[in-house]
Amino acid sequence: MSLKFLSFVALVAVLSGCTCTRPTRKTGPGTDALRKFQERAARYHAVVSVPTFETSTNEILATFTNTLDAGNAALDRIGKVSPGKATFDNTVRALDDLGFQLALVANRLSLIEQTSTNAAVRDAATDTIKRLSAWMVGLDYREDVYAAVKAYADTRPRLAGEDAKLLSETMRDYRRAGLGLAKADRDEVERMRKELTGLETDFENNVTKAHQELKFTKAELDGVPEDFLQQTKTGDDEYTIKVNITWHYMTVMENARREDTRKRVETGRDNLAREQNIPLLEKIIPLRDDIARKLGYRNYADYAIEIRMAKTGGTAIDFLERLRTGLQPKFDAELEEFRRLKIAETGNTNAQIHLWDWRYFANQLRKQKYNVDSEQLRVYFPYQPVLDGMFRIYQSIFGLKFERIQPPYKWIGDLQLYAVSDASTGEPLGLFYLDMFPREGKYNHFAEFGIIDGKRLPDGRYQRPVVALVCNFPAPTGDHPSLMSHDDVTTIFHEFGHAMHAILTRAKYSRFSGTSVPQDFVEAPSQMLENWTWDKKVLDSFAADYRDPSKKIPAEILAQLKASRLATEGTVYRRQLGFGLTDLTLHTEIHDDNAGEVLPLSNRTLGEVFLPVPENTAFVAYFGHIIGYGAGYYGYAWSDAIAADMATVFENSPDGYFDKQAGMRLRKEIYEVGDSRDVNVSIEKFLGRPRSIEPFLKKIGVK
């Protein structure tokens, strides 16, 4: 998942710029390597910046004050432009410059909120994000600024390329903010949007803070790997499972033989943040609907999807429903296979598969029918060799060089920082941080966070991007290194793909750079890279038994792993469709008069599409995508269909997944251009032909 701070509406995508300042703080000298990297960038007329992160509540407050002062001053300058003197540079480009500067602050605070080891600093960042978000919503409603931009647009300037796209989308976003409405209605939309941003920030913060520890005896965790038991042992016969930590949850759900244990863990996870977030959702979803209707849309789904590839909520729903129907026979057959395994294990001929069962019996199917044990495969995936191997592959196919350098400032002791250059020219391209293991108070999933976007600066230099990967892989123990599951390996290939998408950008404007593409396409380039982790040659380049590196994954095991994936793909994908249809159903059917139906409708929809949810649970309270991906979760399936098609370019190339020509095509036609042109054009240029859905249908087993 690629996360950018600006999850609220318009400038929300539209406005960036100013010379916002923040407190200076000594962070210690950078290394010679970093200094030389920055000096080399200057020779390419580029800038490589290392963020200075706020580390106290006072610094965060000062940043907020300085940002508003500088932002208002920049807006005043635009607003004072007289109609006869309005130009592209002093209106439209000036807004992009402003938004870029605001995003520097917003992205940094978002990362602090999710990664700081200081709870008071995290809370201060959350509060500041809420206040900054509300102020940024107000940028759309500066009538003097809008008048200056509109005066320029009314001259019907003859623009081309990115310039034309920037003007068009700036005016589109003003319309979507309600600037065409009567002032009273416009003021009401502004008020609602400001209220919404605060509610959304609270929801996301509650997800990050949510935690629950469940105590079990060793007998209750029968089947769970011994190594996991050693890491979670907290007493003589006591083991503490943190259900909010994904790898804790997954290990138990895939391996615990006792159904009551699985049910308890599933129920615990599905009630995370319930008390805090269900009341928030009962305000957020109807408020989104109110905003959309006030702006002339039928519902929030139509409003949100208008600027994505699907264009309408109906198109997105139809896409998911057709996949749901196509998957029905495979889904039914897989559930019956799981049920037979449960009957054999329990002796109960009336056994049924519940939500807390499917992961366990999918794992049993892999073991019994395909001789694949996910836990035993971990020995082939020690973290550091996986990371190094992935780096070698990405450096090779994209023509890059990664260099580890010393961060001037670390928010955690094991933080790593890497510089990225073009391998052939030495041109500096950007930086990425790695924060890879779980800890208290940290964002508890897997994502790439943008910190500094790529952009052509007013002085003509190019600002190179900076990003961070924030992940939660199993930590190393005293006995062995961090050992990843195959799913973990797929995850890191995916998330690092987002980092490449961000860093390799050459888009002129920040709103088009890197992963700032339509939300139903943003996952496609990274989903495509997941295919690398299923290829024998790729895996052999880095995967080896950490106890004896001469031992590679046997070909027959990988073949069985692939077969086992296809054998459960119907179940996995129906779950995804369940989340997507739940998201769209909420954003088409919930309004002020039935806000109390948010929870029952969510549970009912997921239960109908996938498996019935446990009674008295509220999975949607912990469903973080409902905020940043509101009415957009369908995009995972939409983009996966594109990704499967894009992967065929490598599959049909002479060197397969190591093909440098295909890799450079991906870099040039997808990563570098971002959203600076219609992504449909970029996709077809990369493919060399029109898109096809057939590779995707084959992948998920739909005939």
N, C-alpha and C positions, 0 to 999 in steps of 0.2 A: 504494500500500500504506500502510495506517495501522499505525504501530508504537507499542505501549505496552510499557513495560519488563516488566510482569508477565506473562511467558510461562509461568511455572511454574504448578502446579496451584492450587487453592483460593484462599487469601487473596489470597494469591495472588489471587484476585478478591474474596475476601470481607472481608479485614480492612484497614481504613484509619483513621488518626487520631492523637493525641498532639500535644504541642507540641515536636516535635523541633527542636533548635537546631543551628546549624552555625557555623563560624568567620565572623566579620565581616571584610570586606575593603573597602577604599576602592576604588570603581570609577569615581570621578569624578561630578560632578553630572549629573543628568538634565536634559534640556532643559525650557524653560518649557512646551512642548507636552505633554510627558509629565506634568509636575506638574499642569497644568490638566486633563488627561484623568483623572488619578487623583482630583483634587478633584471633578470632575463626577460620577465614579462614586460618590463618597461621598453625593452628593445623591440618588442612586438606591438608597441603602442597599446599595451593592456595593463590592467591593474589587478593584482592579487591581494586581497585584504584578509586579515585574520580578525575575526570579531573580538571585541572586548565585552565580556559578559558581566552583567551586573551581579554582585554577590551579596548585596545587603538590601534590606527593604528601603533604606534611604536612597540608594542609587536607583532603584526601580522607580521611586516617586519622582526623583529628579529627571529621569529619562522621560517620564510621562509629561511633566511640565514643559521640558525643553522641546519635546516633539510637538506638542500642541502650539507652542509659541511659534516655532519655525514653520509648521504646517499652515497656520492661519496667515502668517506673513506671506507665504508663497501663494495662497489662495487670493489674498488681497491684491497681489501683483497681477494675477490673471484677471481678477474682477475689474481692475481699473483700465484694462485695455479697451480703448474706444472702438466701436464697430468698424470705423474706417481704417483702423490700424491693426486689426486682428489678422494674425498670420498662423500658419501651421505651428511654427516654433513657439510663439508666445501663448498659444492656447492648448492645442491637442498634445503636442510634444511636452509642454510644460506640465500637463496633468500626468503623463506617464512618468516624467521625472519625479513628480511629487509622490506618486504611488510607490515607486521604487524605494524612495527614502523611508516612507512609512512602513513598507514591508520589511526593511532592515530591522526596524524596531519590533514590529509585530512578530516576525518569525523568530527573532532572538528571544523575546519574552515567552513565546509558545514553547520553545525548546527548554528554557529555564523551568517553566511550569512543569514540564514532563520529566526532567532529569536532575534537577538540583537535589543535593543531599540534605538541604536545609528546609524543613517544613514551612517555616515562617516566610522564607524567600519564595517557595512555591505558591503559598497562599497570596503573597503580595503580587506575584506575577499574574495569578488568576484574576485578582481584583482589578489590576491595571489593564489586563486584556479586555475585561468587560467595559471599563470606562473608555478605553481607546476605541473599541469596536463601536460603541454608541456614537462617539465623536466622528468616526470615519463614515458611518452611515449618513451623518449630517452633511458630508462633503457633496453628496449628490444634490443637495437642496440649497446650495449657495446660488441664488438667482443671478447674482452679478457674474459669477463664473460661467453659469449656463448661458447667459446672454452673450458673453464674449465668444464662447465656443460656437454657439448657434450662428452668431454673426459671421464667423468664418465659414461655417458649413453652408450658409445661405449664398455664399459667393460661388458655390459649385466648383470648387477648385479641381483642376485636372491632376489628380494624384494617381500613383500606380503602386503595385506591390504592397509592402507592409504599411506604407504611409496611408494608402487608401483604406486598407483594412482597419487600421487604428482609428481613423476618423469615423468610418462606418460603425464600428463596434462601440465607440464612445457615444455616438448619438443613439445607438440602439439601447445602451445601458441607461441613458437618461430617460428614454421612453419607458423602460422597464422599471425605473425608479418612480415613475408617476409624474414626470415633469410636464406631461401633456394634460394633466388633470387640472380641474379648478383648484385654487389655492387651498381651500378648506380640505378637500379630499387629499391633496398632496401632503398637507401637514399631518393628516391622520395616518397616511402610509409611513411617513417618516417616524412618527411616534411609535407605531407598531413595530417597525423594523428595529428601532433602538431597543425596545422592550425584548424583542426576539433574540437579539445578540447576547444579552445578559443571561437569558434563560438557557441558551445553547451552551454558553461557556460554563455555566453551573453544571449542566448535564455532563459535559465531557470531563470536567474536573471530578465529579462524583464517580465516574467510571474509573478514572485513574486511582482515586483514593479507595475504592471498594476493595475489601479483603474479608476473607473468612478462613479460619483455621479449624479443621475437623480432626479429631483425635480417633485413632484406630489402634486395635491390637494387631499383632502379627498375623493371627489367625484370620482376622477380618480382611487382611490384605493378601490373602493366599493367592498366588499366581503373579504377584507384582515382583519385578526383578530384585534380587538381593542388593544389588548396587544402589538402587533407588531407596530401599529400606534403610540402608546405612546412612544415606544423606538426609533422611527425614526422621531418624530416631531421636526422640526427645525424652525418653524415660526407659525404665526397665522393660516394659512391654507396651510402650507408647510410641506412636508414629504420627506426626503432624503433617497433614496434607493442606496446603494452601490452595484452595480451589480457584483463586484469582490468578495464579501463576499457570500459564498455559501448559507447560511441559509437565507439571505436577498432575494437572487435570487429565491430560492425554495419557500419561503413563498408567494411571489408575483405570481410566475408562477402557483402555485397550487390553488390560492384563488381569484385572481383579476378577477372580472366579465367582465371588459371592455377589449375587444380584442385589442384596440389600446394601452392600457397600457402594456399588455403582450407582444405585438409585439415590443414595444419600449425597454422593459427590455431585451428581447431575443436578439434583434439587438445590444443593447449596450454591452451585455456580449460577443456576438460572434464577436465583433470588438476589444476586449481588446488586447493590444499589437500589433495590426495589423501593424502599420507603422514601428515598430521596428523589428518585427519577421518575416514577410513575406520575406523581403530581405535576412534575415539570412537563412531561410529555402531554398531559391533559391540557396544558396551556400552549405548548409549542406547536403541536399539530393543528389545532383550530386556529391559532394565530397565523400560521403559514397560509392556511386556507383563506382567512380574512384578507390578508395582503394580496394574494393572487386574485381573488374576486374583485377587490377594490381596483385592481389594475386591469380588469376586463378579461381575466382568464376563467375557465370553468372550474379549475381546481389548481392546487399547488403543483401537482405532477406536470400539468401542461405548462405552467409557468417555468418550472425548473428545467424541464427537458427541451424547451424551445431552443436553447443555445447549445444543445448537444447533438450528436449524430442522429439520434432517433426522432428528434423534433417534437413529438407529442407523447403524452402519457399513454394514449391508446396504442400507439405503435410499440411502445415498450412492453405493455401488458400482452399484446398479441404475440410478440416474439417469445415471451416466457411461456405463455399458454401453449403455443405450438410445440415448444420443447417439452413441456410437461406431458402433453399427449403422446408425443413421440417416444418419450422415455417410459411410459406406463408399463408396457409389457416387460421390459428389462427390470424395472424397479420391482414389480410384483414377483418376478422370478428370483431376484436376489433376496428379497425378504423371505420367500419360502425356503430358500437355501439356508438362510440364517435360522429360520424356525426349526428346520430339521436338525441343525446342530444343537439348538437349545433343547429339543426333545431328547436327543441322544445324551446330552450332558445331565439333564435334570430328571429324565424318566417321565415327565409330564406330557402326555400326548396332546393336551390342550394348550401347550405353551404358546405364548404370543411374543412377538418382538416389540419391545418398548423403546422409547427414546434413549434410555440408559443402557440398552442392550446392543445397539447396532455396531458401535465401535468394537466392542469385545468380540462379537461373533464374526465381524469382518476380519478381525485379526486371527481368530481361530480358523476361519476359512483359508486365509493365507498360509497358516501353519500346516493345516491338515491336508488340504487339497493341493496346495502349491509349494509346500515345504519352505515357506518363507516366514522367518521369525524376525519381526521388526527390531526387537531388542538386541538380538544377536548380531544384526547387521551394523549396530553402532560401532563395533570395534574397527570397522573399515573407514569410519568417518571421524577421526580426531579433528577437533576444530581447526588448529593451526595449519595442518596440511591441506585441509579443505579450502581454507581461506587463500593460502598460497597458490593452490592449484587453480582456483577460480581466477585469481589475479593473473596468472600466466595466460590463461585462455582469453580473458577479456583484453589483456594487453596485446596479444597476438592478433586476434581477429579485428580489433578496432584500431590497430596501429598506435598503441599507447605505451607509455612508461610510467609506472607507479614508483614513488620514492617515499619511504617512511621518514618523517621529520619530527622533531620534538615540538609539541604544542607549547606556545608561550604560556598558556593557561589550561589547566585540567579541572573539570568539574568532578572527575572521579579518577582515582589513581591509575587504573588500567586503560584510560582513554588513549586512543591512537589517532594520529593525524597523518594523512598521506597527500603528497603532491602529485598531480597528474599532468603529464606533458605529451605532446605529439612525438612519437618515437622517431620519425624521420627528420623532423625539423628542429625538435627541441622546444617548440613553442609551449609555454605554460598554459594549461587549460582550466585548472581549478584545484580545489582541495576537498577532501572528505574526511570526516571524523568517524570513528567506530566506537560505539558504546554498546557492548554486546551481551552482557550478562545481567541477570535480574538482581534487584535490591529493593529494599523497602522504599515506597514512595515514588518509584520510577514508573513511567509508562510501561504497561505490562503486556504489550503485544509486539508486533514487528512492523517497522515503518521507516521510510526515508523522509527526513525532515529537511525542507529547504531552509537555508539560513541567509545566503546572499544570492540573489538572482543574477543571471547574465543580462547585460544591457550595454548598449552604446551610450556612453556618458556625454553630457553637453560639450565637453572639451574635445570630443572625438575619440578618446581612448575607450577600450572595451573593458568593462568590469567582468572579470571571470567569476564563475559561481563557486559557492561553498555550501556543502550539504553535510548532513549527519545521518548515519544509520543507527537507529535505536532499536535494539533487539533483546531477546530474552532466551538465549540458548543455555543449555545445562552448564553450570559452572564446573571447572575442574575440581577434583578431589585430591586428597593426599595420595591415593592409590593410582590414579590415572588421570590423563588430560580430559578436558571437556570432550565428551563423545556425543556426536550428533546422530539423530535419526535420519533416514533418507528423506523424510518430509522436511527436516531442518535444512538439509542440503538444498533441496528445491527452493525453500524459503529464502535462503541467503542468495542464491542465484537470481531469484526474482527481485528482491529488494535492492541488490546491487545494480540490477538493470535500471531501476529508477534513478540511482545515483549517476549512472552513465548518461541517461537521458537528460538529466539536469546539467551535468558538467560539460557535455560536448556541444551545448547550444551555441549558435551564432546568430540567433534572432536579434534584430535591432532594438526591439522594445521589450521591457520586462514582462509585459502582460502576455507576450507570445513565447517567452523563452522556456526551454527545458520542458518540464512536465505540465506547463500551463496550456494544456490541450483540452479538448472536450472530455468531460469526465467519463463518458462511455468509450473513450479510446485510451485514456491514460494508462490503463493496466496492460494493454495489448503488447507493447514492446517487452515488458518484463515477463508477462505470461509466456511469450514465445521462448524466452531464455530458459524457462523451466524444462524445456525439451532436452537441454544439454545433460541434465542429471539422469536421463534414462538411456544414455548412449554408452556402450561398453568402452569405446576408445576414449571418450571423455573421462569416464570414471577411472579408467586405468591410469590416466595421467596424474591422478592425485590420491585416489582412494586405495588404501592398503591397511591391513591389520596393524594396529599401532604396536602390537607385541612382536610382530614379525613382518616388516614392510615388504618382504618378498612375496607375501600372500595377497593376491588381488581378489576381487569379487569374482567367483566362478561364473562363466557365461551362462550356465544353466540356471544359476540362482537369479541372475538378472532377467533372464527370459521368464522365469516363474514370477518374478516381481512384477514384470509388465503384464503378464496374464492375470495376476491377482488384482492389479489395478483395474483392468478392464472388467473383471468379474464383480467389482464393487462400484464401478463408475456411475451406475444408475442411481444408487443410493446416495453417493456423495453429491451428485449433481441435482438430484431432487431436493436435497437439503438446501443447496444454493438457490434453487428456484423458489423454495419456500420462503427464504429470507427476502428475495427480490420481490415476490408477489405480496408479502406482508408489508414491505416498505411502500409499494405502489398502492395497495389497498388502503392503508392509513392515509395516504396523501391524495386519495380520490374520494374517500367516503366519510372521513371524520371532519366535523365542523363544530361550530359553537354548541349546537343543540344536542350533540351526542358525544361530547368529549369524554364522558365516563366509559365509553366503549373502547377506548384505546387499548386497554389490557385484554379484555375478552376477545376483541376482534383480532388482535395480534396472535393470541394463543390459538384461536379457532382457525385462522388462515394457515399458519405454519402446520397445525395439526392435520388439516385437510390435504395440504400439498405434500407433506413429509410424514411425520409420525406424531400422534397426539402428545402434547406436552404434559408433564406431570401436573397434577392438580395443585392449585395454590402456588404456582410459580409465575415468574414475570421475566422471561428471557429478554424481552424488549428493553427492560430497564438497563441492561448491560450491553445492549446492541449499539456500540458507539457509532457505527456507520449511519445510524438514523439521523445524525447531525451533519457531519461533513459530506455524507453521501445521500442526504435526504432526497427521496424520489429518484435515487441514482444507483441503488445497489444492483439493479438489473444490469448495470454497466459491466459487472464482472463477467457475466455470460456473454453479453454483446461483444466485449473486447476479446474474450477468449475465442470466439468464433473467428475474429480477425487474426488473432495470434496463431491459431492452428494453420491458417492459410499462409501467413507470413513465414512460418517455420519451414514450409515446403521449399522456399528459396534455398535454404541451407541444405535440406535433405536431398535436393536435386543438384547440388553443386559438386564439383570434382572432389573437394576435400571435406565434404559434409559439414559437420558442426565446427570444424577448424578452418573453414574456407575464408581466407582473408578478403577475397574480392567481394563475397557476399556480406562480410562484416563491414567493410568500408561502405558498401551500398546502404546498409542499415544506418551507419553513422551519418552519411551525407543526406539521405533522403528522408529519414525519420528523426533522428536525434538532433541534428544541427538546425533543422528548420523549425522544429517545435510547432507552434500554431501560427507561424508567420504566413502560411498559406493554408488553404482548405485541406484538412487531413485526408479527405478522400483522394485528393490529388497525390499527396505524399504516399499513401498506401499503394495506389496503382503504379506510381513510379518505382517503388521498391519491388513490387511483385512483377512488374513488366507486363501486366495483363489485368483485366477486371477481377474483382474479388469473387471468391467462391466459398460457400458454406460447407461443401462436401468434406474437406479435411476435418472440420470440427465434428460433424455428425459421425464420421468414422471413429474419431478419437473417443467419443462418449458412448459408442455402441448403438447408435440409432440408425436403423435401416430405412 
